[in-house]
Amino acid sequence: MAKSLTPSLLKGEDGLKRCWWCGDDPLYMQYHDHEWGQIVTDDRRLFEKICLEGFQAGLSWITILKKRENFRDAFDDFDMETVAKFNQRNVNRLVKNAGIIRHRGKIESTINNAQRAIELLDEYDSLFDYFQQFRPAKTRAVRRRSQVPATTDESTRMSKDLKKRGWSFIGPTTCYAFMQAMGLVNDHVVGCHVR
């Protein structure tokens, strides 16, 4: 069982200090230690992350994390070209898939956003090239959980720009969570072994 050091840091049974949000769930700790906040440049993984953040809206991240392999199966490992061609039959099949979040709007959004991501790649060399323009000019040291924002000016700009390009389920909070997950910002608390 993780021991609370502060409201923002926990010390695991392995002796490592971690951000409060991963608790002592092994899957969550693995995600925290090896994925969250690490720079991601691969287009497919970026597309996956932004889609899963959209599915997470209104839910806990651990819910999505536990279903991630099912999402990968359902959406052909988030291959944008394949997902962009999904039709109503695919949507109806996915709505019945108990292994994922069966929200018709979020499923249709994933298909739409695959099409929009392909359009971005006509304009940018990679999705990373597009997303990195929203990296904050200044880095900040997060000392307590209350300093972690839900949105920022940059996430709001990203959301507005993506919406203007036709993306959906992509509000400022979703964009900020995506920025954290793909490493555009480092919100690991000072004292966390990953920071």
Long-range contacts (C-beta under 8 A, 24 or more apart in sequence): 5-191, 6-144, 6-191, 7-144, 7-145, 8-142, 8-143, 8-144, 8-145, 8-189, 8-191, 9-189, 9-191, 9-192, 16-193, 17-191, 17-192, 17-193, 18-192, 18-193, 18-194, 19-145, 19-187, 19-188, 19-189, 19-192, 19-194, 20-145, 20-189, 21-145, 25-62, 27-62, 27-65, 27-66, 28-62, 28-65, 31-65, 32-194, 33-193, 33-194, 35-181, 36-180, 36-181, 36-188, 36-194, 37-180, 37-181, 37-183, 37-185, 37-186, 37-187, 37-188, 37-194, 38-183, 39-182, 39-183, 40-128, 40-181, 40-182, 40-183, 41-126, 41-128, 42-128, 43-80, 43-117, 43-121, 43-126, 43-127, 43-128, 44-77, 44-78, 44-79, 44-80, 45-78, 46-127, 46-128, 46-131, 46-182, 47-78, 47-80, 47-113, 47-114, 47-117, 47-127, 48-72, 48-75, 48-77, 48-78, 49-178, 49-181, 49-182, 50-113, 50-170, 50-174, 50-178, 51-75, 51-78, 51-110, 51-113, 53-174, 53-175, 53-177, 53-178, 53-181, 54-106, 54-109, 54-110, 54-113, 54-168, 54-169, 54-170, 54-174, 55-100, 55-101, 55-103, 55-106, 55-110, 56-174, 56-177, 57-106, 57-169, 57-171, 57-173, 57-174, 59-101, 61-177, 63-101, 64-101, 67-99, 67-100, 67-101, 70-97, 70-99, 70-100, 71-99, 71-100, 73-99, 74-99, 74-100, 75-110, 80-114, 80-117, 80-118, 81-114, 81-118, 83-110, 83-111, 83-114, 84-111, 84-114, 84-115, 84-117, 84-118, 86-111, 86-114, 105-168, 105-169, 106-169, 108-168, 109-168, 109-169, 112-166, 112-167, 112-168, 113-167, 113-168, 113-169, 113-170, 115-166, 116-162, 116-165, 116-166, 116-167, 119-165, 119-166, 120-165, 131-158, 131-179, 131-182, 131-184, 132-184, 134-158, 134-175, 134-179, 134-184, 135-184, 135-185, 136-184, 136-185, 139-185, 139-186, 141-190, 142-186, 142-187, 142-188, 142-189, 142-190, 143-189, 143-190, 144-189, 145-189, 148-187, 149-176, 150-176, 151-175, 151-176, 152-176, 152-179, 152-185, 154-179, 154-184, 155-179
